[in-house]
Amino acid sequence: MNIQPLLDALDIQEDAARAQANDVRTQIGELQTRLRQADTHLEHLAITRKTVTGLADRLPAVPPDLPEHPDYSRILAVFNEATGPLRAKDVCEALDHKLLPKNIEGTRAKLKRLVTLGILTEVDTGDFVRKQ
């Protein structure tokens, strides 16, 4: 029996498997390079995050944008001159609003909005102060 055709067929399959193995090794090398680059990028991002968070407390605080209603800046002016906590009624008086329930409730809503924006703090129920 002539086994040469069988050996030739095996040679062809070995060559194909060797070529496939070399292609996979090349792909693995490229993937390892990409992985190193991604890991390096992650390290740089971690360093950047650490640097930024370390500097964050040194940056001046940026006050949030006030709502457009003109009363908000007037309310803050009242709190800038206040020596203690103010109630909605006190703010109404300082703004020369009539002490009507609708005016007091509207002012209270504005004070609550300033609390939500982080500008004022409600130290006790209904007592507001400027956040330090």
Secondary structure, DSSP 8 states (H G I E B T S, - for coil): ---HHHHHHHHHHHHHHHHHHHHHHHHHHHHHHHHHHHHHHHHHHHHHHHHHHHHHTTS--------SSTHHHHHHHHHHH-SS-B-HHHHHHHTT----HHHHHHHHHHHHHHHHTTSEEEEETTEEEE--
